[in-house]
Amino acid sequence: MSHTLPTLGRGYYWQELKAGQRFQTFRRTITETDLVNFISTTGMLETIFIDTTYEGAIKGRPVPGALTYGLIEGLLMQGMIQGTGLALLEVHKKMLAPVMVGDTVRAEVEVTLVRPTSTGNRAIVESRIDVKNQRNEDVITYTATRMLAGKPE
């Protein structure tokens, strides 16, 4: 691979980030196939997810919060940390509202801390991620602490 050409889709090196910096992800519509594949893979075969006639407190086809979180992390992987992410160190999540099959989600990201480590040309980067639906309602909020690589020497 040539080091003289920029790489499309590369994530941010820690030196390119600063506290207060904000981003947004692309949007992603959650489908019935997403739900079925996720609950089948994870074993989350709870009645609320597998029985379309179930009449509980939530009407419609809710999806697990873990599915929504995973899809948002995938969007972040593709746009913010591809090739530069070294480790996901810590996550604190709060589910705020149900997400349903057919909802379209996106995230707004704010970098809250960039702390270089003492060795290895890397840094600890903390972010706040607010996940919103197509009505711009908050559905999940979480903080993530990651280790990111630095620019190659």
N, C-alpha and C positions, 0 to 999 in steps of 0.2 A: 504494500500500500504506500502511495506517495505521501510524504509529510509536507509537501509544498502546496497541495490543494486542500481547501476546506472540505470536511466530511459532512455531507447532508445528513441531518437528523441527529448529529452528535449532541449530547447533553452539555450542560454547563460545567466547566471546571470551577472549582471553588473560588478562584481569583476573579471570576466574572460575576460573582454574586455579592450582594451587600444587604444588610438588614434594611427592611422597608421596601425592597424591590418586590413588585407584584407581577403575576402572570395569570393567564387563564388557559384552560385546556380546550381542546376541541369538545364538541358535544357527542354523546353516544346514546342512542335509543336502545332500551333494554327490551329484548324480544322474548317470546315464549320459549324459543330454542335456547336462549341464554339461561333461562330459569331451569329448564329440564336438564340441560347439560350440567349446570352447576350443582343442583341438588342430587343428581345421579352420581356425580364424581365425588362429592363430599359426604354423601350419606345423609344429608339434611332432608330426609323424607318425612317431614312433619305434615300433618293433615292440611294445615293452612296453605302449604305449597303444592300438594299433590291432588287435592280433591276440589275440583271446580264448583262443586255443589255445596261445599262447606259454608255454613253461615255463622261466622264468628264476628268479632268486633270490627274487623276490617273487611269492607266490601271490595270485591274485585280480585285481582291476581297479584297479591303482594310478593315481593322478592326478598330474600334474606339480605339484611344489611351487609353481610360479608360479601355478597355478590356485587352490590353497588360499590363498596370500598375497593374490591379487587379490580373492577373495571376502571375506576378512577386511578388507581395505582398503575394500571396498564397504560393509561393515557399519559401519566407523568413519566413513566419509564420511556415511552416513545419520544417524549418531547423535552424533558428536563434533565434526565439522568442517564440516558443511553450512552454506554461506554465510559461514563465517568463515575457512576455509582459504585461504591465499594462494599457498603453494608447498610442495611436498615437496622438501626440500633434500638429504637424505641418508638412506640406509637400509643397515643391516648385518643380514643374515639368516643364520641357521643352521638347516638342516633336520635334525630330530632323529629322526623316525620316518616311515614311509610312511603316506600317507592313501589310502584306498580309496573307490571308488564305494560309496555307502551310508553312509559315515561322516558323522557330524554334528560340525561344528567350531564353536568359539566362541573368543573371546579375552578375556584379562584384560589390562588396560592400567594401567600406572603412569606417571604424569607424573614425570619425573626432573629436569627443569629448565625454568624459565620465565625468559627473559632479555629484557626490553624492549629494543627497538632505540632508537637515539638520535633517530630521526625517524619520522614516518608513523603513529604510534599503532598499532604492531604489535610482535610479540615472536617470538623464537625459542623454540619449545617442543619439548623432547625427551621421548620416551616409550619405555618398554620394553613390548613386546607379546608375551605368551606365548599361543600358539595351542594349544588342547587339543581332543582328540577326545571322543567320547561316554563313554569310560572314564576321562576326566580325565587322560589321558596327554599330556605335552607332545609336540607334533609339529613345531612351528616356534617359534623365538624370534627376535625381531628388535628393533632399535632404530630409531626414526624421528625425524628432525629436520624440523620443519615451521615455516613462518612463518604465524602466525595474526593475524587482524585484531583491533583493539581495539574497545571499545564506541563506538558513534557519538557524536560530540561534541554 
